[in-house]
Amino acid sequence: MAGEADEEPQAPRRGVGSSGESSPESSNETSWDVAFELPGGIRRLRCGEGEYLWWAAAREGIALPSICLQGRCLECAGRLLHGRVDQSSADSYFPEDEAAGFVLLCRARPRSSLRIRTHQAAEMRAHRLAHGLPAPYA
Ligand code: FES
């Protein structure tokens, strides 16, 4: 019987054919399993490929930090521990950020299953300053 295991599946799922369970994504969209390491513990959710991670968290009642919601202020920063994201719609995101594993959750869309440590604004601002890059609110 195909039940939900506690482990992190590596394969994407499609929303089509889900039997009555509420689906975070539009019916045709691939979605991915996401584990957030929050200060209070780990929360898991599903996020569609077209959905930003910050909003997927909000939908599940997880209040992540934010100021701009445009990928500029760094307030929503997280650290990518596993997986890949599309950060192309962030207003301000540098190759150095990606190399260091920082992600801006308000403008990050999943491209694989993910594990992300949240609440990394101070760390990302320090990283930006160390590399001579913009660090709003630092
Ligand atoms: S809330 Fe400003 S970068 Fe995400």
Backbone and ligand atoms as CSV (ligand in chain L), in Angstrom:
chain,resi,resn,atom,element,x,y,z
A,1,MET,N,N,0.850,-1.189,0.000
A,1,MET,CA,C,0.000,0.000,0.000
A,1,MET,C,C,0.887,1.241,0.000
A,2,ALA,N,N,0.540,2.202,-0.807
A,2,ALA,CA,C,1.380,3.390,-0.946
A,2,ALA,C,C,0.995,4.437,0.083
A,3,GLY,N,N,1.590,4.383,1.231
A,3,GLY,CA,C,1.305,5.374,2.254
A,3,GLY,C,C,2.383,6.430,2.281
A,4,GLU,N,N,2.197,7.427,3.118
A,4,GLU,CA,C,3.189,8.486,3.237
A,4,GLU,C,C,4.251,8.058,4.236
A,5,ALA,N,N,5.464,7.990,3.781
A,5,ALA,CA,C,6.558,7.637,4.675
A,5,ALA,C,C,7.074,8.898,5.346
A,6,ASP,N,N,7.840,8.747,6.396
A,6,ASP,CA,C,8.405,9.882,7.101
A,6,ASP,C,C,9.657,10.409,6.425
A,7,GLU,N,N,10.242,9.610,5.537
A,7,GLU,CA,C,11.455,10.044,4.882
A,7,GLU,C,C,11.148,11.067,3.797
A,8,GLU,N,N,12.201,11.718,3.290
A,8,GLU,CA,C,12.016,12.745,2.273
A,8,GLU,C,C,12.055,12.123,0.894
A,9,PRO,N,N,10.926,12.093,0.179
A,9,PRO,CA,C,10.942,11.571,-1.181
A,9,PRO,C,C,11.810,12.456,-2.075
A,10,GLN,N,N,12.488,11.861,-3.032
A,10,GLN,CA,C,13.345,12.615,-3.935
A,10,GLN,C,C,12.649,12.965,-5.235
A,11,ALA,N,N,11.552,12.299,-5.525
A,11,ALA,CA,C,10.883,12.514,-6.800
A,11,ALA,C,C,9.766,13.538,-6.662
A,12,PRO,N,N,9.553,14.304,-7.721
A,12,PRO,CA,C,8.451,15.263,-7.678
A,12,PRO,C,C,7.117,14.541,-7.801
A,13,ARG,N,N,6.061,15.226,-7.408
A,13,ARG,CA,C,4.720,14.702,-7.622
A,13,ARG,C,C,3.927,15.720,-8.412
A,14,ARG,N,N,2.938,15.214,-9.109
A,14,ARG,CA,C,2.047,16.120,-9.825
A,14,ARG,C,C,0.731,16.206,-9.086
A,15,GLY,N,N,0.113,17.379,-9.190
A,15,GLY,CA,C,-1.147,17.584,-8.491
A,15,GLY,C,C,-2.300,16.825,-9.112
A,16,VAL,N,N,-2.184,16.441,-10.357
A,16,VAL,CA,C,-3.272,15.752,-11.042
A,16,VAL,C,C,-3.593,14.453,-10.331
A,17,GLY,N,N,-4.870,14.235,-10.104
A,17,GLY,CA,C,-5.303,12.955,-9.572
A,17,GLY,C,C,-5.204,12.845,-8.063
A,18,SER,N,N,-4.815,13.870,-7.372
A,18,SER,CA,C,-4.791,13.774,-5.924
A,18,SER,C,C,-6.228,13.612,-5.445
A,19,SER,N,N,-6.428,12.717,-4.543
A,19,SER,CA,C,-7.793,12.330,-4.191
A,19,SER,C,C,-8.299,13.112,-2.990
A,20,GLY,N,N,-8.711,14.305,-3.257
A,20,GLY,CA,C,-9.396,15.068,-2.235
A,20,GLY,C,C,-8.500,15.795,-1.243
A,21,GLU,N,N,-7.226,15.439,-1.152
A,21,GLU,CA,C,-6.375,16.152,-0.213
A,21,GLU,C,C,-6.127,17.541,-0.757
A,22,SER,N,N,-6.028,18.512,0.114
A,22,SER,CA,C,-5.848,19.859,-0.388
A,22,SER,C,C,-4.458,19.989,-0.983
A,23,SER,N,N,-4.401,20.498,-2.179
A,23,SER,CA,C,-3.149,20.585,-2.914
A,23,SER,C,C,-2.658,22.016,-2.930
A,24,PRO,N,N,-1.396,22.260,-2.571
A,24,PRO,CA,C,-0.878,23.612,-2.533
A,24,PRO,C,C,-0.693,24.208,-3.919
A,25,GLU,N,N,-0.580,23.386,-4.891
A,25,GLU,CA,C,-0.241,23.868,-6.210
A,25,GLU,C,C,-1.438,23.740,-7.143
A,26,SER,N,N,-1.383,24.419,-8.258
A,26,SER,CA,C,-2.438,24.273,-9.242
A,26,SER,C,C,-2.414,22.833,-9.737
A,27,SER,N,N,-3.499,22.386,-10.312
A,27,SER,CA,C,-3.710,20.960,-10.521
A,27,SER,C,C,-2.677,20.297,-11.426
A,28,ASN,N,N,-2.036,21.022,-12.305
A,28,ASN,CA,C,-1.101,20.416,-13.249
A,28,ASN,C,C,0.344,20.537,-12.828
A,29,GLU,N,N,0.600,21.203,-11.747
A,29,GLU,CA,C,1.961,21.611,-11.426
A,29,GLU,C,C,2.711,20.554,-10.621
A,30,THR,N,N,3.978,20.389,-10.961
A,30,THR,CA,C,4.853,19.541,-10.160
A,30,THR,C,C,5.095,20.203,-8.811
A,31,SER,N,N,5.109,19.421,-7.772
A,31,SER,CA,C,5.405,19.971,-6.454
A,31,SER,C,C,6.489,19.133,-5.777
A,32,TRP,N,N,7.095,19.725,-4.759
A,32,TRP,CA,C,8.241,19.107,-4.094
A,32,TRP,C,C,8.058,19.141,-2.591
A,33,ASP,N,N,8.684,18.189,-1.922
A,33,ASP,CA,C,8.693,18.164,-0.461
A,33,ASP,C,C,9.754,19.127,0.051
A,34,VAL,N,N,9.367,19.892,1.055
A,34,VAL,CA,C,10.267,20.891,1.629
A,34,VAL,C,C,10.304,20.699,3.142
A,35,ALA,N,N,11.489,20.654,3.694
A,35,ALA,CA,C,11.666,20.619,5.148
A,35,ALA,C,C,12.331,21.918,5.569
A,36,PHE,N,N,11.658,22.660,6.430
A,36,PHE,CA,C,12.225,23.887,6.983
A,36,PHE,C,C,12.774,23.596,8.370
A,37,GLU,N,N,14.033,23.939,8.586
A,37,GLU,CA,C,14.595,23.901,9.937
A,37,GLU,C,C,14.369,25.269,10.555
A,38,LEU,N,N,13.325,25.371,11.354
A,38,LEU,CA,C,12.960,26.617,12.022
A,38,LEU,C,C,13.631,26.664,13.399
A,39,PRO,N,N,13.691,27.831,14.009
A,39,PRO,CA,C,14.272,27.891,15.353
A,39,PRO,C,C,13.564,26.951,16.341
A,40,GLY,N,N,12.264,26.717,16.130
A,40,GLY,CA,C,11.527,25.862,17.049
A,40,GLY,C,C,11.422,24.415,16.637
A,41,GLY,N,N,12.039,24.028,15.526
A,41,GLY,CA,C,11.956,22.644,15.081
A,41,GLY,C,C,11.734,22.541,13.587
A,42,ILE,N,N,11.541,21.340,13.126
A,42,ILE,CA,C,11.410,21.087,11.692
A,42,ILE,C,C,9.935,21.058,11.299
A,43,ARG,N,N,9.612,21.755,10.199
A,43,ARG,CA,C,8.267,21.693,9.614
A,43,ARG,C,C,8.396,21.256,8.164
A,44,ARG,N,N,7.492,20.402,7.747
A,44,ARG,CA,C,7.506,19.895,6.372
A,44,ARG,C,C,6.256,20.351,5.649
A,45,LEU,N,N,6.415,20.604,4.364
A,45,LEU,CA,C,5.267,20.996,3.553
A,45,LEU,C,C,5.571,20.668,2.103
A,46,ARG,N,N,4.587,20.913,1.254
A,46,ARG,CA,C,4.783,20.731,-0.180
A,46,ARG,C,C,4.710,22.090,-0.851
A,47,CYS,N,N,5.502,22.263,-1.902
A,47,CYS,CA,C,5.530,23.544,-2.604
A,47,CYS,C,C,5.577,23.276,-4.097
A,48,GLY,N,N,4.675,23.907,-4.827
A,48,GLY,CA,C,4.659,23.774,-6.273
A,48,GLY,C,C,5.841,24.488,-6.907
A,49,GLU,N,N,6.214,24.052,-8.104
A,49,GLU,CA,C,7.374,24.659,-8.783
A,49,GLU,C,C,7.160,26.136,-9.101
A,50,GLY,N,N,5.910,26.554,-9.217
A,50,GLY,CA,C,5.638,27.949,-9.526
A,50,GLY,C,C,5.386,28.803,-8.300
A,51,GLU,N,N,5.484,28.193,-7.135
A,51,GLU,CA,C,5.151,28.882,-5.895
A,51,GLU,C,C,6.434,29.285,-5.168
A,52,TYR,N,N,6.422,30.466,-4.587
A,52,TYR,CA,C,7.570,30.864,-3.784
A,52,TYR,C,C,7.497,30.203,-2.406
A,53,LEU,N,N,8.653,29.813,-1.910
A,53,LEU,CA,C,8.709,29.066,-0.649
A,53,LEU,C,C,8.137,29.863,0.524
A,54,TRP,N,N,8.347,31.153,0.531
A,54,TRP,CA,C,7.837,31.970,1.635
A,54,TRP,C,C,6.321,31.862,1.713
A,55,TRP,N,N,5.672,31.900,0.538
A,55,TRP,CA,C,4.205,31.849,0.512
A,55,TRP,C,C,3.690,30.449,0.825
A,56,ALA,N,N,4.424,29.440,0.426
A,56,ALA,CA,C,4.037,28.074,0.774
A,56,ALA,C,C,4.083,27.904,2.291
A,57,ALA,N,N,5.101,28.490,2.926
A,57,ALA,CA,C,5.196,28.436,4.380
A,57,ALA,C,C,4.020,29.183,5.016
A,58,ALA,N,N,3.725,30.367,4.502
A,58,ALA,CA,C,2.619,31.160,5.056
A,58,ALA,C,C,1.304,30.390,4.960
A,59,ARG,N,N,1.120,29.701,3.858
A,59,ARG,CA,C,-0.104,28.904,3.664
A,59,ARG,C,C,-0.256,27.855,4.751
A,60,GLU,N,N,0.864,27.359,5.244
A,60,GLU,CA,C,0.850,26.328,6.289
A,60,GLU,C,C,0.928,26.926,7.691
A,61,GLY,N,N,0.794,28.251,7.792
A,61,GLY,CA,C,0.804,28.902,9.094
A,61,GLY,C,C,2.190,29.141,9.659
A,62,ILE,N,N,3.205,29.051,8.823
A,62,ILE,CA,C,4.586,29.295,9.256
A,62,ILE,C,C,4.922,30.751,8.927
A,63,ALA,N,N,5.155,31.544,9.948
A,63,ALA,CA,C,5.413,32.975,9.762
A,63,ALA,C,C,6.906,33.207,9.645
A,64,LEU,N,N,7.391,33.281,8.433
A,64,LEU,CA,C,8.808,33.559,8.208
A,64,LEU,C,C,9.025,35.066,8.159
A,65,PRO,N,N,10.226,35.527,8.506
A,65,PRO,CA,C,10.508,36.962,8.462
A,65,PRO,C,C,10.420,37.500,7.033
A,66,SER,N,N,10.064,38.775,6.921
A,66,SER,CA,C,10.053,39.419,5.596
A,66,SER,C,C,9.973,40.928,5.780
A,67,ILE,N,N,10.444,41.638,4.767
A,67,ILE,CA,C,10.217,43.078,4.674
A,67,ILE,C,C,9.718,43.386,3.265
A,68,CYS,N,N,10.518,43.084,2.261
A,68,CYS,CA,C,10.196,43.535,0.904
A,68,CYS,C,C,9.387,42.521,0.089
A,69,LEU,N,N,9.576,41.256,0.315
A,69,LEU,CA,C,8.964,40.174,-0.481
A,69,LEU,C,C,9.317,40.282,-1.964
A,70,GLN,N,N,10.469,40.875,-2.261
A,70,GLN,CA,C,10.899,41.024,-3.652
A,70,GLN,C,C,12.320,40.516,-3.883
A,71,GLY,N,N,12.892,39.893,-2.888
A,71,GLY,CA,C,14.242,39.384,-3.065
A,71,GLY,C,C,15.306,40.453,-3.002
A,72,ARG,N,N,15.130,41.413,-2.104
A,72,ARG,CA,C,16.093,42.512,-2.017
A,72,ARG,C,C,16.614,42.774,-0.608
A,73,CYS,N,N,15.727,42.683,0.393
A,73,CYS,CA,C,16.104,43.164,1.734
A,73,CYS,C,C,16.910,42.152,2.559
A,74,LEU,N,N,16.854,40.882,2.196
A,74,LEU,CA,C,17.555,39.769,2.861
A,74,LEU,C,C,16.871,39.291,4.143
A,75,GLU,N,N,15.760,39.902,4.515
A,75,GLU,CA,C,15.124,39.545,5.792
A,75,GLU,C,C,14.647,38.086,5.827
A,76,CYS,N,N,14.279,37.534,4.680
A,76,CYS,CA,C,13.723,36.171,4.642
A,76,CYS,C,C,14.794,35.112,4.387
A,77,ALA,N,N,16.052,35.486,4.465
A,77,ALA,CA,C,17.132,34.583,4.042
A,77,ALA,C,C,17.098,33.239,4.755
A,78,GLY,N,N,17.443,32.218,3.987
A,78,GLY,CA,C,17.607,30.876,4.519
A,78,GLY,C,C,18.905,30.283,3.998
A,79,ARG,N,N,19.248,29.128,4.517
A,79,ARG,CA,C,20.449,28.414,4.068
A,79,ARG,C,C,20.009,27.087,3.481
A,80,LEU,N,N,20.379,26.867,2.242
A,80,LEU,CA,C,19.995,25.649,1.543
A,80,LEU,C,C,20.904,24.503,1.996
A,81,LEU,N,N,20.308,23.513,2.643
A,81,LEU,CA,C,21.084,22.372,3.142
A,81,LEU,C,C,21.025,21.204,2.179
A,82,HIS,N,N,19.968,21.189,1.371
A,82,HIS,CA,C,19.806,20.110,0.397
A,82,HIS,C,C,18.878,20.603,-0.698
A,83,GLY,N,N,19.236,20.330,-1.956
A,83,GLY,CA,C,18.338,20.599,-3.067
A,83,GLY,C,C,18.717,21.811,-3.889
A,84,ARG,N,N,17.817,22.167,-4.797
A,84,ARG,CA,C,18.042,23.272,-5.727
A,84,ARG,C,C,16.807,24.162,-5.764
A,85,VAL,N,N,17.036,25.461,-5.903
A,85,VAL,CA,C,15.930,26.406,-6.057
A,85,VAL,C,C,16.172,27.284,-7.282
A,86,ASP,N,N,15.081,27.855,-7.791
A,86,ASP,CA,C,15.159,28.865,-8.843
A,86,ASP,C,C,15.042,30.222,-8.158
A,87,GLN,N,N,16.090,30.984,-8.216
A,87,GLN,CA,C,16.140,32.281,-7.553
A,87,GLN,C,C,16.124,33.413,-8.577
A,88,SER,N,N,15.742,33.100,-9.817
A,88,SER,CA,C,15.914,34.048,-10.924
A,88,SER,C,C,15.032,35.286,-10.808
A,89,SER,N,N,13.972,35.252,-10.026
A,89,SER,CA,C,13.108,36.432,-9.950
A,89,SER,C,C,13.427,37.326,-8.752
A,90,ALA,N,N,14.472,37.016,-8.020
A,90,ALA,CA,C,14.881,37.895,-6.913
A,90,ALA,C,C,15.470,39.189,-7.471
A,91,ASP,N,N,15.142,40.302,-6.845
A,91,ASP,CA,C,15.674,41.589,-7.305
A,91,ASP,C,C,17.182,41.670,-7.146
A,92,SER,N,N,17.702,41.053,-6.114
A,92,SER,CA,C,19.128,41.187,-5.809
A,92,SER,C,C,19.651,39.862,-5.268
A,93,TYR,N,N,20.330,39.132,-6.125
A,93,TYR,CA,C,20.865,37.829,-5.727
A,93,TYR,C,C,22.127,37.599,-6.549
A,94,PHE,N,N,23.219,37.259,-5.871
A,94,PHE,CA,C,24.528,37.211,-6.521
A,94,PHE,C,C,25.072,35.783,-6.559
A,95,PRO,N,N,25.958,35.510,-7.511
A,95,PRO,CA,C,26.583,34.177,-7.559
A,95,PRO,C,C,27.246,33.802,-6.231
A,96,GLU,N,N,27.780,34.797,-5.524
A,96,GLU,CA,C,28.403,34.533,-4.225
A,96,GLU,C,C,27.375,34.026,-3.208
A,97,ASP,N,N,26.152,34.530,-3.316
A,97,ASP,CA,C,25.088,34.070,-2.411
A,97,ASP,C,C,24.797,32.591,-2.668
A,98,GLU,N,N,24.671,32.262,-3.931
A,98,GLU,CA,C,24.383,30.869,-4.293
A,98,GLU,C,C,25.532,29.954,-3.856
A,99,ALA,N,N,26.747,30.397,-4.097
A,99,ALA,CA,C,27.906,29.573,-3.736
A,99,ALA,C,C,27.961,29.307,-2.235
A,100,ALA,N,N,27.487,30.273,-1.453
A,100,ALA,CA,C,27.502,30.117,0.009
A,100,ALA,C,C,26.259,29.400,0.523
A,101,GLY,N,N,25.309,29.106,-0.371
A,101,GLY,CA,C,24.117,28.359,0.029
A,101,GLY,C,C,22.973,29.206,0.552
A,102,PHE,N,N,23.089,30.533,0.400
A,102,PHE,CA,C,21.996,31.377,0.873
A,102,PHE,C,C,20.879,31.440,-0.162
A,103,VAL,N,N,19.654,31.490,0.335
A,103,VAL,CA,C,18.485,31.628,-0.535
A,103,VAL,C,C,17.573,32.694,0.048
A,104,LEU,N,N,16.856,33.369,-0.841
A,104,LEU,CA,C,15.859,34.355,-0.419
A,104,LEU,C,C,14.493,33.722,-0.621
A,105,LEU,N,N,13.886,33.327,0.475
A,105,LEU,CA,C,12.702,32.463,0.422
A,105,LEU,C,C,11.499,33.137,-0.226
A,106,CYS,N,N,11.444,34.466,-0.182
A,106,CYS,CA,C,10.291,35.151,-0.777
A,106,CYS,C,C,10.302,35.067,-2.288
A,107,ARG,N,N,11.458,34.752,-2.873
A,107,ARG,CA,C,11.555,34.665,-4.335
A,107,ARG,C,C,12.272,33.389,-4.782
A,108,ALA,N,N,12.197,32.367,-3.974
A,108,ALA,CA,C,12.821,31.083,-4.322
A,108,ALA,C,C,11.728,30.064,-4.631
A,109,ARG,N,N,11.860,29.408,-5.789
A,109,ARG,CA,C,10.913,28.353,-6.163
A,109,ARG,C,C,11.657,27.020,-6.207
A,110,PRO,N,N,11.025,25.958,-5.740
A,110,PRO,CA,C,11.728,24.671,-5.642
A,110,PRO,C,C,11.973,24.038,-7.000
A,111,ARG,N,N,13.151,23.406,-7.112
A,111,ARG,CA,C,13.469,22.629,-8.305
A,111,ARG,C,C,13.894,21.206,-7.935
A,112,SER,N,N,13.716,20.870,-6.661
A,112,SER,CA,C,13.979,19.522,-6.155
A,112,SER,C,C,13.380,19.488,-4.752
A,113,SER,N,N,13.436,18.327,-4.112
A,113,SER,CA,C,13.087,18.321,-2.695
A,113,SER,C,C,14.135,19.164,-1.963
A,114,LEU,N,N,13.726,19.759,-0.872
A,114,LEU,CA,C,14.576,20.758,-0.221
A,114,LEU,C,C,14.648,20.559,1.281
A,115,ARG,N,N,15.776,20.964,1.825
A,115,ARG,CA,C,15.908,21.149,3.267
A,115,ARG,C,C,16.582,22.496,3.457
A,116,ILE,N,N,15.934,23.364,4.222
A,116,ILE,CA,C,16.388,24.754,4.344
A,116,ILE,C,C,16.364,25.187,5.798
A,117,ARG,N,N,17.456,25.769,6.256
A,117,ARG,CA,C,17.492,26.390,7.587
A,117,ARG,C,C,17.011,27.826,7.436
A,118,THR,N,N,16.002,28.200,8.180
A,118,THR,CA,C,15.418,29.537,8.063
A,118,THR,C,C,16.112,30.521,9.011
A,119,HIS,N,N,15.659,31.764,8.984
A,119,HIS,CA,C,16.120,32.816,9.892
A,119,HIS,C,C,17.635,33.040,9.775
A,120,GLN,N,N,18.078,33.272,8.558
A,120,GLN,CA,C,19.509,33.455,8.291
A,120,GLN,C,C,19.843,34.872,7.819
A,121,ALA,N,N,18.986,35.846,8.144
A,121,ALA,CA,C,19.212,37.215,7.666
A,121,ALA,C,C,20.546,37.774,8.170
A,122,ALA,N,N,20.823,37.624,9.443
A,122,ALA,CA,C,22.071,38.184,9.984
A,122,ALA,C,C,23.280,37.534,9.321
A,123,GLU,N,N,23.208,36.225,9.137
A,123,GLU,CA,C,24.320,35.505,8.504
A,123,GLU,C,C,24.501,35.941,7.051
A,124,MET,N,N,23.385,36.128,6.330
A,124,MET,CA,C,23.503,36.521,4.921
A,124,MET,C,C,24.009,37.958,4.797
A,125,ARG,N,N,23.569,38.828,5.711
A,125,ARG,CA,C,24.073,40.213,5.665
A,125,ARG,C,C,25.570,40.237,5.954
A,126,ALA,N,N,26.017,39.454,6.898
A,126,ALA,CA,C,27.450,39.392,7.200
A,126,ALA,C,C,28.227,38.859,5.996
A,127,HIS,N,N,27.661,37.864,5.331
A,127,HIS,CA,C,28.275,37.306,4.119
A,127,HIS,C,C,28.374,38.376,3.031
A,128,ARG,N,N,27.285,39.116,2.839
A,128,ARG,CA,C,27.300,40.171,1.815
A,128,ARG,C,C,28.361,41.225,2.124
A,129,LEU,N,N,28.408,41.664,3.373
A,129,LEU,CA,C,29.394,42.680,3.752
A,129,LEU,C,C,30.816,42.167,3.526
A,130,ALA,N,N,31.047,40.921,3.868
A,130,ALA,CA,C,32.383,40.335,3.712
A,130,ALA,C,C,32.799,40.262,2.248
A,131,HIS,N,N,31.822,40.237,1.347
A,131,HIS,CA,C,32.119,40.157,-0.090
A,131,HIS,C,C,31.922,41.492,-0.803
A,132,GLY,N,N,31.703,42.557,-0.039
A,132,GLY,CA,C,31.540,43.866,-0.651
A,132,GLY,C,C,30.274,43.993,-1.467
A,133,LEU,N,N,29.240,43.271,-1.072
A,133,LEU,CA,C,27.968,43.272,-1.807
A,133,LEU,C,C,26.907,44.010,-0.988
A,134,PRO,N,N,25.818,44.442,-1.644
A,134,PRO,CA,C,24.773,45.173,-0.910
A,134,PRO,C,C,24.198,44.341,0.235
A,135,ALA,N,N,24.055,44.967,1.394
A,135,ALA,CA,C,23.520,44.275,2.574
A,135,ALA,C,C,22.515,45.189,3.267
A,136,PRO,N,N,21.324,45.325,2.696
A,136,PRO,CA,C,20.330,46.231,3.289
A,136,PRO,C,C,20.048,45.885,4.751
A,137,TYR,N,N,19.879,46.898,5.559
A,137,TYR,CA,C,19.562,46.764,6.989
A,137,TYR,C,C,20.695,46.159,7.807
A,138,ALA,N,N,21.887,46.094,7.239
A,138,ALA,CA,C,23.008,45.515,8.012
A,138,ALA,C,C,23.491,46.539,9.046
L,1,FES,S1,S,11.528,39.583,2.203
L,1,FES,FE1,FE,13.020,40.885,1.360
L,1,FES,S2,S,14.387,39.537,0.332
L,1,FES,FE2,FE,12.746,38.274,0.963
